[in-house]
Amino acid sequence: MIRCLLCCLLLVHTSLAIAQPRAHAVLTGIDVLAEDDYRLLSTGRVGLITNHTGVDRLGNSDIRLLHDAANVDLVRVFSPEHGISGTLDIPVIRDGVEVRSGIPIVSLYGEVRRPTPVMLADIDILVFDIQDIGTRFYTYISTMGYAMQAAAENGIRFVVLDRPNPINGHDVAGPVLDDGKQSFVGFHRLPVRHGMTIGELARMFNTELQLDLDLHVVRMRGWHRAEYFDATGLTWINPSPNIRNLTAAILYPGIGLLETTNLSVGRGTATPFELFGAPWLNAELLAAQLTELAIPGVRFDAIEFTPAASKFENIRCNGLRIVITDRDRFDPLRLGFEIVVQLILLHGNIWEVNSYLRLLGSAATLKAIREGGSLDDIEAVFAADLADFRARREKFLLYD
């Protein structure tokens, strides 16, 4: 009996080990640049666009590394939304100073969102190193795009220190942004889930926007497209205050779309983007409807929660907790659209469907949703544009 118990424990242990990704050593752009003694940055004065995620594999910040490098003249740092520390969730972030080095930090989420000619007057090379999460409306790639435009206009070399797409660089999903809808939450005509790294996106922006930019991408070593972040051997750093783990990042393309409507997506709770709800939501019925659909790789628990901040602050909400059971079969955009279809059926007179457009970025897709289309109807609307994007992206990919 003891032998049987030991065998069972061994089988359980073995199955758990198989289920875990095999981490290996990925070198990001800053690691590769350091191995080459920063020679790419040794020919001029450097401006660095970064935040708390801009670190090497040992956790040393880019600011410290470039400031201390004997052949690098770091003159200015620029920070994106959420600030240099990645902890601020406010509409305007002020300029500051990096305490250890005394280098000025210019906010690109304050009075301006792109570097001005005055800010760039004493800079020859602009470096970008920020961890993205693979979703079109996550604003770090917009900050990169705006900075690339400014660098091109001012004749400045642009260097991207590449990092993994944490939700993998293989899966591509969702509607492509309508032309003319470009904004800070939609810099370029990408689908919601683009499946590209920041370096690959920079190559696409440079070519498709005809920037004629002196662009250099410092490629990673050891990263493969199909990998999620936990296979890289790199330490997870929350890229923004409400993306607190890889699960939230995986859910974000589908659940993040909901937050411009009259739903809470868990801001002000311990698990943002892993749940959603509202005081008016019939959570038990919605959970039952979604469970009946047998959406691959996910299950739902009806819950109650009270956000301590953000939408419905201090108001009890009825909601659903989303549990990913098999991420290899899970599609966050498909989940998001299945939720939307059920919201129209159950709460079409309450749910603010028109507000869904802001991040969705596709008027035709919204029309199909408003008309009560099925999931197949909705996906058919953007299928051709998505196929076209897949073809567009091929020539900009850097990794297998």
Buried (B, 14 or more C-beta within 10 A) or exposed (E): EEEEEEEEEEEEEEEEEEEEEEEEEBBBBBBBBBEEEBEBBBEBBBBBBBBBBBBBBEEBBBBBBBBEBEEBBBBBBBBBBBBBEBEBBEEEBEEBEBEEBEBBBBBBBBEEBBBEEEBBEEBBBBBBBBBBBBBBBBBBBBBBBBBBBBBBBBEBBBBBBBBBBBBBBEBBBBBBBBEEBBEBBBBBBBBBBBBBBBBBBBBBBBBEBEBEBBBBBBBBBBBBBEBBBBBBBBEBEBBBBBBBBBBBBBBBBBBBBBBBBBBBBBBBBEBBBBBBBBEEBEBEBBBEBBBEEEBEBBBBEBBEBEBEEBBBEEEEBBBBBBEBEEBEEBBBBBBBBBBBBBBBEBBEEEBEBEBBBBBBBBEEBBEBBBEEBEBEBBBEBBEEBBEEBEEBBEEBBBBE
